[in-house]
Amino acid sequence: MKASTLPLAAAATLIQSSLAAPASQPPSYPSGSGNGSSGGDALADYRAGQVKDAFLTAWDGNTFSNSFGGWGASAVDAFSTAIVMELPDVIDTILNYIPTINFHQTAGGEEISLFETTIRYLGGILAGHDLLTGPLSQYASNTTAVHALLGKAQELADVLKFAFVTPTGIPHNGLYVENQTIDTSDNNINGIATIGTLVLEWTHLSDLLGDTQYADLSQKAESYLLNPSPATSQPFPGLIGTNVNITSGQFLDASGGWIGGDDSFYEYLLKMYVYDPTRFSSYRDRWIAAADSTIQYLASHPSSRPDLTFVAEFDGKSLIYQSEHLACFDGGNFILGGLVLGEQKYTDFGLALVAGCEDTYNSTLTGIGPEVFQWTVGSANASCSDSENSNCPGVPADQAEFYERAGFYITNSNYILRPEVIESFYYAYRATKDQKYREWAWNAFVNVNTTTRAGSGYAELNNVNAPGGGAKNDFQDSFLFAEVLKYAYLIQRPDAEFQVNDDGKNFFVFNTEAHPFKVVGTTAKAL
């Protein structure tokens, strides 16, 4: 099916790989295309072209499911990637589709996530608007539809804003849009990632509209995270617990880290400052506090590979020597902090984290990192948790050799097409222009492209450390389009206004779904 004629019904959202389709051969690459040391333009152009081909493969041959509201999540998530890849047929297809979405009705009346809807749909629409009215306006073949994007984003926010009608203004995350009710099974609790990863999108919408109501809603909710209570919920300066009572605004724990459920709260502290340094200097200060505490208290080196650096989780002041694929965005976030704040210590720490996450890829049979991994400190038989090493078992016997070589052992071997490792390679290259990060990104892309390819799309893997990735799960998440393929493509492309650190400045900032927003104030690195 050609992208230009792809049928996008309002009930079609998350694109899945079609395992029932005729099997296709895994892609092959000419000699010298994978591990060469050249960073020349011809090689980079070739690699970017291969990533673009993978995007079109995933786009052209897909079936649909009704996840994320039945609103076409993969189409909207793919929008900004298609624009930066300069794919006019795909751009037009999505641009003409977005106005047909009925945000007032979901597929089957299903529950939606305020967080997921914000980062994928609202983020994707706003980024498309910014790119097509800005540096890539030559691809705006239908200017009426481009200008209508902003109204569609406002329509979506108006549908969602009832979530913030609570005693504190902290929103509920689980929503039923048809009758404007919330999921009462949340026990009146929300988490810092799902609260704190709204502020960039909702503030940007307000700025574009000249209407502060959306920014005010998200920033009021954020205020409880910037000023956490009780004091015990902040075991280290800037590092806070995870769960918050929606009615009182009080934190319910003091555990967390740069992991799922917490991650993008810390990410957005910095990115709000990149977006507008004048208004959001207090967010910068909170990020600095969290970053400094992470370096001082959470940085950890595996007993078998002390050359590696990972970031531990915490429960109060006790450390848990565990991390996730999701957390591997942290290297890129520290590097961005180093660039915009002119602090080399953050860049250096970020590059160390990037190297650690690259190790999780190059150590497995597939060349892809696992969903969750652990390590030990001290002796090889030390436990994975807390400073006394007494809270959990040590290295499993069947992974002892692997741990000695790799510096981690696997506790969840899945790979669900996540982007975070390639994302951090992208930031490392944009900061240093060191060709090895292009190589690492290319190797990761080749491994993902050859191992997860299934029929006419891409599928999740059950075991990254088994031949061929083990069994496959027939599901292709929309962030394959939004993030994996965008970062793999942009790292091979030259400077551009929408690239991070373009000629020492950031004219755009990427939301957590890799949708680029035009910044209010241009933030320059100080070197």
C-alpha positions as CSV (number, residue, x, y, z in Angstrom):
1,M,0.0,0.0,0.0
2,K,1.4,3.4,-1.0
3,A,1.7,6.0,1.7
4,S,-0.1,8.5,-0.5
5,T,-3.2,6.3,-0.5
6,L,-3.0,4.9,3.0
7,P,-6.6,4.6,4.3
8,L,-6.7,6.4,7.7
9,A,-10.0,5.9,9.4
10,A,-10.9,7.7,12.6
11,A,-11.0,4.3,14.4
12,A,-7.4,3.5,13.3
13,T,-4.7,4.5,15.7
14,L,-1.6,2.6,16.6
15,I,-0.1,0.9,13.5
16,Q,0.9,-2.7,14.1
17,S,3.3,-4.9,12.1
18,S,1.4,-7.3,9.9
19,L,2.9,-10.7,10.7
20,A,0.4,-12.3,8.5
21,A,1.8,-10.6,5.5
22,P,4.1,-12.5,3.2
23,A,7.5,-12.9,4.8
24,S,10.2,-10.6,3.5
25,Q,13.9,-11.1,3.7
26,P,15.7,-9.1,6.4
27,P,17.5,-6.2,4.8
28,S,21.2,-6.6,3.9
29,Y,23.9,-4.0,3.8
30,P,26.8,-3.6,1.5
31,S,30.3,-4.3,2.8
32,G,31.6,-1.3,4.7
33,S,28.2,0.1,5.5
34,G,28.1,-1.0,9.1
35,N,31.3,-0.7,11.1
36,G,33.5,1.6,9.0
37,S,35.2,4.5,10.5
38,S,34.4,7.0,7.8
39,G,32.1,9.9,8.6
40,G,32.0,11.2,5.1
41,D,28.9,12.8,3.6
42,A,28.4,9.9,1.1
43,L,28.3,7.3,3.8
44,A,26.1,9.4,6.0
45,D,23.7,10.0,3.1
46,Y,23.6,6.3,2.3
47,R,22.7,5.5,5.9
48,A,20.1,8.2,6.1
49,G,18.6,6.8,3.0
50,Q,18.4,3.3,4.5
51,V,16.6,4.7,7.6
52,K,14.2,6.5,5.3
53,D,13.5,3.2,3.5
54,A,12.8,1.6,6.8
55,F,10.3,4.3,7.7
56,L,8.5,3.8,4.4
57,T,8.5,0.0,4.9
58,A,6.8,0.5,8.3
59,W,4.5,3.1,6.9
60,D,3.4,1.4,3.6
61,G,2.6,-2.1,4.9
62,N,0.6,-2.0,8.1
63,T,-2.6,-3.0,9.7
64,F,-4.4,-0.9,12.4
65,S,-5.6,-1.4,15.9
66,N,-7.7,0.8,18.1
67,S,-5.2,1.8,20.8
68,F,-4.8,5.3,22.1
69,G,-8.3,6.4,21.5
70,G,-8.7,5.1,17.9
71,W,-7.4,8.4,16.6
72,G,-4.5,7.4,14.4
73,A,-1.6,7.6,16.8
74,S,1.0,6.3,14.4
75,A,-0.1,8.7,11.7
76,V,0.2,11.7,14.1
77,D,3.4,10.4,15.7
78,A,4.9,9.9,12.2
79,F,4.0,13.4,11.1
80,S,7.1,15.3,12.2
81,T,9.4,12.5,11.1
82,A,7.9,12.5,7.6
83,I,8.5,16.3,7.5
84,V,12.2,16.2,8.5
85,M,12.7,13.2,6.1
86,E,11.1,15.4,3.3
87,L,8.5,12.8,2.2
88,P,5.8,14.9,0.6
89,D,3.3,12.1,-0.1
90,V,3.3,11.0,3.5
91,I,3.2,14.5,4.8
92,D,0.1,15.3,2.6
93,T,-1.6,12.1,3.7
94,I,-1.2,12.9,7.4
95,L,-1.9,16.6,6.9
96,N,-5.2,15.8,5.2
97,Y,-6.1,13.1,7.8
98,I,-5.6,15.2,11.0
99,P,-8.7,17.4,10.4
100,T,-10.9,14.3,10.2
101,I,-10.1,13.1,13.7
102,N,-13.0,13.2,16.2
103,F,-11.4,13.9,19.5
104,H,-14.7,13.9,21.2
105,Q,-15.2,10.1,20.7
106,T,-12.9,7.2,21.2
107,A,-13.0,3.7,19.8
108,G,-15.4,1.8,21.9
109,G,-15.5,4.5,24.6
110,E,-12.1,3.4,25.8
111,E,-10.1,5.1,28.5
112,I,-7.3,7.3,27.3
113,S,-4.1,8.6,29.0
114,L,-3.7,12.4,29.4
115,F,0.0,11.9,29.3
116,E,0.1,9.7,26.1
117,T,-2.4,11.8,24.3
118,T,-0.4,14.9,25.1
119,I,3.0,13.7,24.0
120,R,1.8,11.8,20.9
121,Y,-1.2,13.7,19.5
122,L,-0.8,17.2,20.9
123,G,2.9,17.1,20.5
124,G,2.8,15.7,16.9
125,I,0.3,18.2,15.7
126,L,2.1,21.2,17.2
127,A,5.5,20.0,15.8
128,G,3.9,19.6,12.4
129,H,2.6,23.2,12.6
130,D,6.0,24.5,13.7
131,L,8.0,22.7,10.9
132,L,5.5,23.5,8.1
133,T,5.2,27.2,9.0
134,G,9.0,27.4,9.6
135,P,12.1,25.8,8.2
136,L,10.3,23.2,6.1
137,S,7.4,25.3,4.9
138,Q,8.2,24.3,1.3
139,Y,6.4,21.0,2.1
140,A,3.2,22.7,3.1
141,S,1.3,22.0,-0.1
142,N,-2.0,22.7,1.6
143,T,-1.5,25.9,3.6
144,T,-5.1,25.9,4.7
145,A,-4.7,22.5,6.4
146,V,-1.4,23.7,7.9
147,H,-3.0,26.7,9.5
148,A,-5.9,24.5,10.7
149,L,-3.5,22.4,12.8
150,L,-3.4,24.9,15.6
151,G,-7.2,24.9,15.9
152,K,-7.1,21.1,16.0
153,A,-4.6,21.1,18.8
154,Q,-6.8,23.6,20.7
155,E,-9.8,21.3,20.1
156,L,-7.9,18.4,21.6
157,A,-6.7,20.4,24.7
158,D,-10.3,21.6,25.2
159,V,-11.5,18.0,25.2
160,L,-8.8,17.0,27.8
161,K,-8.7,20.0,30.1
162,F,-11.4,18.6,32.4
163,A,-8.7,16.3,33.8
164,F,-7.3,19.3,35.7
165,V,-10.6,20.0,37.6
166,T,-9.4,18.8,41.0
167,P,-8.9,20.5,44.4
168,T,-5.2,21.0,43.6
169,G,-5.2,21.3,39.8
170,I,-3.1,18.1,39.6
171,P,-4.8,16.2,36.8
172,H,-6.1,12.7,36.7
173,N,-4.3,10.7,33.9
174,G,-7.0,8.1,33.0
175,L,-9.9,9.8,31.2
176,Y,-13.2,9.0,29.4
177,V,-13.7,11.8,27.0
178,E,-17.3,11.0,25.9
179,N,-18.8,11.7,29.3
180,Q,-15.9,13.8,30.7
181,T,-15.2,11.4,33.6
182,I,-12.0,10.1,35.1
183,D,-10.8,6.6,35.9
184,T,-11.7,6.3,39.6
185,S,-9.4,3.2,40.0
186,D,-6.4,5.5,40.2
187,N,-7.1,5.9,43.9
188,N,-6.7,9.6,43.6
189,I,-3.0,9.2,42.7
190,N,-0.9,10.4,39.8
191,G,2.8,10.2,39.2
192,I,5.5,12.8,38.5
193,A,6.1,11.7,34.9
194,T,2.4,11.8,34.0
195,I,1.9,15.1,35.8
196,G,5.2,16.7,34.8
197,T,5.3,15.8,31.1
198,L,2.4,18.1,30.1
199,V,3.9,21.5,30.7
200,L,6.0,21.8,27.5
201,E,3.1,20.9,25.1
202,W,0.4,22.9,27.0
203,T,2.6,25.9,27.4
204,H,3.6,25.9,23.7
205,L,-0.1,25.7,22.7
206,S,-0.8,28.7,24.9
207,D,2.1,30.7,23.4
208,L,1.0,29.9,19.8
209,L,-2.7,30.8,20.6
210,G,-2.0,33.8,22.8
211,D,-4.3,32.2,25.4
212,T,-2.7,31.4,28.8
213,Q,-5.3,29.0,30.1
214,Y,-3.5,25.9,28.8
215,A,-0.1,26.9,30.2
216,D,-1.7,27.9,33.5
217,L,-3.3,24.5,33.9
218,S,-0.1,22.5,33.3
219,Q,2.1,24.9,35.3
220,K,-0.1,24.8,38.3
221,A,0.1,21.0,38.4
222,E,3.9,21.3,37.9
223,S,4.2,23.6,40.9
224,Y,3.6,20.7,43.3
225,L,6.6,18.9,41.8
226,L,8.8,21.9,41.9
227,N,8.0,22.4,45.6
228,P,7.6,18.8,46.9
229,S,5.9,18.1,50.3
230,P,6.6,16.6,52.7
231,A,10.3,17.3,52.9
232,T,11.0,13.6,53.3
233,S,9.8,13.0,49.7
234,Q,13.1,14.6,48.5
235,P,15.8,12.2,49.8
236,F,18.5,14.0,47.8
237,P,18.4,17.6,46.6
238,G,16.3,17.8,43.5
239,L,15.4,14.1,43.4
240,I,11.8,13.4,44.5
241,G,9.4,10.6,45.0
242,T,7.0,9.2,42.4
243,N,3.4,9.2,43.5
244,V,1.3,12.3,44.5
245,N,-2.1,12.5,46.1
246,I,-4.3,14.5,43.6
247,T,-6.5,16.0,46.3
248,S,-3.8,17.2,48.7
249,G,-0.7,17.5,46.5
250,Q,1.3,15.6,49.0
251,F,3.9,13.0,47.9
252,L,3.2,9.5,49.0
253,D,6.7,8.1,48.8
254,A,10.4,8.9,48.4
255,S,11.4,6.4,45.7
256,G,12.2,6.9,42.1
257,G,15.0,7.7,39.7
258,W,15.5,8.4,36.0
259,I,13.2,5.5,35.1
260,G,9.8,5.0,33.8
261,G,7.2,6.8,35.8
262,D,9.7,9.5,36.7
263,D,11.9,10.0,33.7
264,S,10.3,12.8,31.6
265,F,9.7,15.0,34.7
266,Y,13.4,15.5,34.9
267,E,13.7,15.7,31.1
268,Y,11.2,18.6,31.0
269,L,12.8,20.6,33.8
270,L,15.7,21.2,31.4
271,K,13.7,21.4,28.2
272,M,11.4,24.1,29.6
273,Y,14.5,26.2,30.1
274,V,15.6,25.5,26.6
275,Y,12.2,26.4,25.4
276,D,12.2,29.8,27.2
277,P,15.2,30.7,29.4
278,T,13.5,33.9,30.7
279,R,10.3,32.3,32.1
280,F,11.7,29.0,33.2
281,S,14.9,29.7,35.0
282,S,13.5,28.1,38.2
283,Y,13.0,24.8,36.2
284,R,16.6,25.0,35.2
285,D,17.6,25.4,38.9
286,R,15.6,22.3,39.8
287,W,17.2,20.3,37.0
288,I,20.7,21.4,38.2
289,A,19.9,20.2,41.7
290,A,18.6,16.8,40.4
291,A,21.6,16.5,38.0
292,D,24.2,17.3,40.7
293,S,22.6,14.8,43.2
294,T,22.5,12.2,40.5
295,I,26.2,12.5,39.8
296,Q,27.0,12.6,43.6
297,Y,24.6,9.9,44.9
298,L,23.2,7.7,42.1
299,A,26.2,7.2,39.7
300,S,27.2,3.6,40.0
301,H,29.9,1.3,38.5
302,P,29.4,-2.4,38.2
303,S,31.7,-4.7,40.1
304,S,32.8,-6.6,37.0
305,R,33.0,-3.5,34.8
306,P,34.0,-0.5,36.8
307,D,34.7,1.4,33.6
308,L,30.9,1.6,33.0
309,T,28.6,4.2,34.6
310,F,24.9,3.5,35.3
311,V,22.4,5.5,37.3
312,A,20.8,3.6,40.2
313,E,17.2,3.9,41.4
314,F,16.5,5.0,44.9
315,D,14.1,4.2,47.8
316,G,14.7,6.9,50.3
317,K,18.5,7.1,50.7
318,S,18.9,3.4,49.8
319,L,20.1,2.6,46.2
320,I,18.7,-0.1,44.0
321,Y,21.3,-1.1,41.3
322,Q,18.8,-1.4,38.5
323,S,18.0,0.5,35.4
324,E,15.9,0.3,32.2
325,H,16.0,0.9,28.5
326,L,13.7,3.8,29.2
327,A,16.3,5.4,31.5
328,C,18.9,5.5,28.7
329,F,17.5,8.9,27.6
330,D,19.4,10.3,30.6
331,G,22.8,10.5,28.8
332,G,21.2,12.7,26.1
333,N,19.5,14.9,28.7
334,F,22.8,15.5,30.6
335,I,24.5,16.3,27.4
336,L,21.8,18.8,26.5
337,G,22.3,20.3,29.9
338,G,26.0,20.6,29.4
339,L,25.4,22.4,26.1
340,V,22.8,24.9,27.1
341,L,24.4,25.6,30.6
342,G,28.0,25.7,29.4
343,E,28.9,23.1,32.0
344,Q,31.3,20.4,30.8
345,K,30.7,18.2,33.8
346,Y,27.2,17.5,32.6
347,T,28.3,16.7,29.1
348,D,31.1,14.4,30.4
349,F,28.7,12.6,32.7
350,G,26.2,12.3,29.9
351,L,28.8,10.8,27.6
352,A,29.7,8.2,30.2
353,L,26.0,7.2,30.5
354,V,25.8,7.0,26.7
355,A,28.8,4.6,26.7
356,G,27.1,2.5,29.5
357,C,23.9,2.2,27.5
358,E,25.8,1.3,24.3
359,D,27.3,-1.6,26.3
360,T,23.8,-2.9,27.0
361,Y,23.4,-3.1,23.2
362,N,26.8,-4.5,22.1
363,S,26.8,-7.2,24.8
364,T,23.7,-9.1,23.7
365,L,23.3,-11.6,20.9
366,T,21.0,-9.3,18.9
367,G,23.0,-6.2,19.5
368,I,19.9,-4.6,21.2
369,G,19.6,-3.8,24.9
370,P,17.1,-5.3,27.3
371,E,14.0,-3.7,28.9
372,V,15.4,-4.0,32.5
373,F,18.9,-4.8,33.8
374,Q,20.7,-4.9,37.1
375,W,24.3,-4.9,38.4
376,T,26.2,-5.3,41.6
377,V,28.7,-3.2,43.4
378,G,31.6,-4.5,45.5
379,S,32.2,-8.2,45.1
380,A,30.6,-10.1,42.2
381,N,28.3,-11.9,44.7
382,A,27.0,-8.6,46.2
383,S,23.3,-7.9,46.0
384,C,21.8,-5.4,43.7
385,S,20.2,-3.2,46.3
386,D,21.2,-0.7,49.0
387,S,24.6,0.3,50.5
388,E,24.6,-2.7,52.8
389,N,24.0,-5.1,49.9
390,S,21.4,-7.1,51.8
391,N,18.1,-6.5,50.1
392,C,18.1,-8.8,47.0
393,P,19.9,-11.7,45.4
394,G,23.2,-11.4,43.6
395,V,24.0,-12.3,40.0
396,P,22.0,-15.3,38.8
397,A,24.2,-18.3,38.3
398,D,23.2,-18.7,34.6
399,Q,24.3,-15.2,33.9
400,A,27.6,-15.1,35.8
401,E,29.8,-15.3,32.8
402,F,27.7,-12.7,30.9
403,Y,27.9,-10.4,33.9
404,E,31.6,-10.6,34.1
405,R,31.9,-9.6,30.5
406,A,29.0,-7.2,30.1
407,G,28.8,-5.5,33.5
408,F,25.0,-6.1,33.9
409,Y,22.6,-9.0,34.0
410,I,19.2,-9.1,32.4
411,T,16.0,-9.2,34.4
412,N,13.6,-8.4,31.6
413,S,14.8,-9.4,28.2
414,N,12.1,-7.7,26.0
415,Y,12.7,-5.1,23.4
416,I,9.5,-3.2,22.4
417,L,11.1,-0.9,19.7
418,R,12.2,1.7,22.3
419,P,14.2,4.7,21.2
420,E,16.2,5.9,24.2
421,V,19.6,4.5,23.4
422,I,19.6,5.9,19.9
423,E,18.2,9.1,21.2
424,S,21.2,9.6,23.5
425,F,23.6,8.6,20.6
426,Y,22.0,11.5,18.7
427,Y,22.7,14.0,21.5
428,A,26.2,12.8,21.9
429,Y,27.0,13.3,18.2
430,R,25.3,16.7,18.1
431,A,27.5,17.8,21.0
432,T,30.8,16.4,20.0
433,K,30.6,15.6,16.2
434,D,32.5,12.4,17.1
435,Q,31.9,9.9,14.3
436,K,31.8,7.0,16.7
437,Y,28.3,8.0,17.8
438,R,27.1,7.8,14.2
439,E,28.6,4.4,14.1
440,W,26.9,3.3,17.3
441,A,23.6,4.7,16.0
442,W,24.0,2.9,12.7
443,N,24.9,-0.4,14.4
444,A,21.8,-0.1,16.6
445,F,19.6,0.7,13.6
446,V,20.9,-2.2,11.5
447,N,20.3,-4.6,14.4
448,V,16.8,-3.3,15.0
449,N,16.0,-3.3,11.3
450,T,17.2,-6.8,10.7
451,T,16.0,-8.4,14.0
452,T,12.6,-6.9,14.5
453,R,11.5,-6.9,10.9
454,A,8.5,-9.2,10.5
455,G,6.4,-9.4,7.3
456,S,5.6,-5.9,6.2
457,G,6.5,-4.1,9.5
458,Y,8.4,-4.4,12.8
459,A,7.6,-6.4,15.9
460,E,8.7,-6.6,19.5
461,L,11.2,-9.1,20.7
462,N,10.9,-11.4,23.7
463,N,14.6,-12.0,24.3
464,V,17.4,-9.7,23.1
465,N,19.9,-12.2,24.2
466,A,18.5,-15.2,22.2
467,P,19.3,-15.9,18.6
468,G,17.0,-13.8,16.4
469,G,15.6,-12.1,19.5
470,G,13.4,-15.1,20.4
471,A,9.7,-15.0,19.8
472,K,8.1,-11.9,18.4
473,N,5.1,-10.0,19.6
474,D,2.9,-8.6,16.8
475,F,2.9,-5.0,17.8
476,Q,4.5,-1.9,16.3
477,D,4.3,1.1,18.6
478,S,3.9,4.6,17.2
479,F,7.2,5.7,18.8
480,L,9.0,3.6,16.2
481,F,8.0,6.4,13.7
482,A,8.3,9.3,16.1
483,E,11.6,8.5,17.8
484,V,13.6,5.5,16.7
485,L,13.6,6.3,13.0
486,K,13.8,10.1,13.5
487,Y,16.9,10.0,15.7
488,A,18.5,7.3,13.5
489,Y,17.9,9.6,10.5
490,L,18.9,13.0,12.0
491,I,22.2,11.8,13.4
492,Q,23.3,11.1,9.8
493,R,22.1,14.4,8.5
494,P,23.9,17.8,8.4
495,D,23.1,20.8,10.5
496,A,19.7,22.3,10.2
497,E,17.6,24.7,12.1
498,F,15.5,21.9,13.7
499,Q,18.6,19.9,14.7
500,V,19.9,20.1,18.3
501,N,22.9,22.4,18.7
502,D,22.7,23.9,15.3
503,D,25.7,26.1,15.0
504,G,25.9,26.3,18.8
505,K,22.2,27.2,19.3
506,N,18.9,25.5,19.8
507,F,16.1,26.9,17.7
508,F,13.9,23.9,18.4
509,V,13.5,21.6,21.4
510,F,12.3,18.0,21.2
511,N,9.4,16.9,23.4
512,T,9.7,13.4,25.0
513,E,8.2,11.9,21.9
514,A,10.9,13.6,19.7
515,H,8.5,16.1,18.3
516,P,10.4,19.4,17.6
517,F,8.9,22.6,18.9
518,K,10.1,26.1,18.0
519,V,11.6,27.7,21.1
520,V,10.6,31.1,22.4
521,G,14.2,32.1,23.3
522,T,17.2,30.7,21.5
523,T,19.5,29.0,23.9
524,A,23.2,28.9,23.0
525,K,25.9,26.6,24.4
526,A,28.7,28.4,26.3
527,L,32.0,26.9,25.4
